[in-house]
Structures are given as C-alpha cells and as structure tokens.
Amino acid sequence: MTSKNLFLFYGARTLIVLFWLGVIFAFLFSPKVANIFRKERSITVFTLPLLLDAKYLKEFEKETGIKVYLTYYETNEELYGKLKSTRGAGYDILIPSDYIVSALIKDGLIKKIDKSKLNFFDRLEPAVTSQYHDPNNDYTLPYFWTVYGLGINKNYFGGKTPPPTWGLVFKKDMSPGRISMTNAPREAIMFAAHYLFGSINALKDPKKIKKIKELLIKQKEWVQVYTEARVKELLMSGACPVAVALAADVWRVKEEDNTDNIVFVVPKGGTFAVIDSFAVSSETEKDDLIYEFFNYFYRKPVVKHHLHEYGSYSPVIDVKLTGNLHCALPEGERYIFFRPIVPEKVIEDIWIDLMAS
C-alpha cells in the first residue's frame, strides 16, 4: 500500500472514530450541549442586601422559567459608580434609594417604565408615590421604604421610654453617654443639620456647615460606634442604650427580644424616610421578563411576606404591616428626605474632617 493510500486509509478511520465519539458525546451530554446554544431567560438585579427573599425568587423562577441573578451593592454611591463605568450594561433591574434617582435619570442610566404592562400601579401607596425624585413615577416603582428614628433600650431609663427627641443623640446632658450613630455620611450630616437648623438646606450656607461640623465633632465624644450593621447587639446588650437606626432594623431586634425593653421612637420635629425603588436599566433588552418580575413581586402574598420578613412599610394600599412595630409618624410630624441639595464633595469633606478629629 502506497504512502498516499495509507494516509487516506488512516484518515478515513480517524474521521469515523471522531464521528462516533461525537454521536456518543451528544447522546450523553445533549441537555448541556443544548443549554450552551439556548438563550437563557434570565434577568440580573442590582440591589442592596435584605430586600428580596430567596424563597420567593425561587418560586418566581419555578413559575416563570426566568432565572434571577442578584448582584449586591453596599451604598448608592457604589451603585452609581458601577453604572457610570459600565453604562448599565449587564444589569436589568436596579433598586436605588430615592436621593440617587435624579442622577440616574440625568445620566440616562435608567429608562421610563411602561405602566401599561403593570397590573398593580393603581394599588401603590400614595405616601411614597409622586415624590421629589420622580414626581410622576415615570422611572421608579417604590417597593421597600422605612424611616429613621431612635432605637432605645428602656432598661437604661428605668423601664420607661424617654421623651422622643434628637437631643438624645446630639446633647451631652440628655445622652446616655454612649450611643450608636449611623456610619452613613449623608445621613449623619443631614440629621445634624435638621437638629440645629430645622432644615437640610442649612448645608448650602458655609457658616452653617461649620456649625454642623462642630456639632458632629462634639458628639463624637459620646458616640460608642458609628454603625448600622450592629444595631441589634448594641441595643440588646445595652452597650448603647440609644441607637440611630432604621425602623426596619429595630423591628428585627424586637423580633428576637423576648421582653418589651427595646422600642423605636420617632423624634419630635419629624424624621427622615428612605424609599428604595425598582428601576429599569437603560441598557436592558429584557423588558418582557422584567415586567413579569414586577407583577409577581407586587402580588399581595409576596408583599405581605416581605413586610414581615424585613420590617418595611407597605408599598401598596391593600397590604399593611402588622405585629409589634409601631413607628408610623405621630400626628403632625413630617417625612424629610435626604435630597441631593449639595455636591457630594461637601458631604465628603465634612465626614473626612469628622473622622480625622
């Protein structure tokens, strides 16, 4: 047999072997092979932790066949920075807080919502719709919202609840001498502005900024820790009898506390509300899948579960939070929002000076 014939012979044998190996491989692994070429029905949600329960995400996936991937951020500034650097590519649904929404709209990072595809829009809670950051709710759908106030361990105060006032954290002679303060710069600074001047607009005045900074530096003497993550241990142990905290966080403490020692109070003069809303990335092309997700998560049983799981106020009028958390604003008090009224650098400079003091 000539070398040419040998080449043809062994070449043909190799092709036959490869063919049958291919048939066997395809038979054994056909589902995996199919998945490689099948376009997966999936969405990616960019969110803060503790907003969406994994159990209901799994139920949504089972019901719709839409896979949900979660990506987490810790601050709204982190969310904004990542969206700016990627132009939103890779994300379908976002859950930003109210004060960052205007920047997302201005930079074209979120797109208008098609309300005709929503079966719950007329059920949304009026208290959190038509707010400053999105007057017509063209870009956002409120979902998780709560208010700041004071978590208090009554044991320190002889089993009684002290008068509800911001003085418990800003006046030395009223403070228990060891408090927990939020570690969020924007929030802490705006609390101080509200306490001193009754308005966060004080941050527009350099002279008032100086007084706000001085107050925070003085307060540092009796701040045990700047945190929001450790509110539970600090309150329950009594290490900090007073903690600046979200109502939802104090709710979780009360759920674990077997006594009535832990209470949440709204300081006189009003307090700050935070609205975390669903928004749609301007880069996504998965609108149909996104609206299936929205319509599922505003169902009554799903909303009810999340209220009781995370202590949020209800985003809809026909589901209410029940239980031992009573933190609605007292009659005549008001919600204030962390509006983006000054450049972020003003906030950063105050906080840097405070931490360096």
Secondary structure, DSSP 8 states (H G I E B T S, - for coil): --HHHHHHHHHHHHHHHHHHHHHHHHHHHHHHHHHHHS---EEEEEE-SSSS-HHHHHHHHHHH--EEEEEE-SSHHHHHHHHHHHTTTT-SEE--BHHHHHHHHHTT-EE---GGG-SSGGGB-GGGSS-TT-TT-SS-EEEEEEEEEEEEEGGGGTTS-----THHHH-TTTS-S-EEE---HHHHHHHHHHHHHSSGGGGGSHHHHHHHHHHHHHHGGGEEEE-STTHHHHHHHSSSSEEEEEHHHHHHHHHH-SSS-EEEE--TT-EEEEEEEEEEETT---HHHHHHHHHHHTSHHHHHHHHHHH--B-SBTT----SS------TT--EE-----S-HHHHHHHHHHHHH-
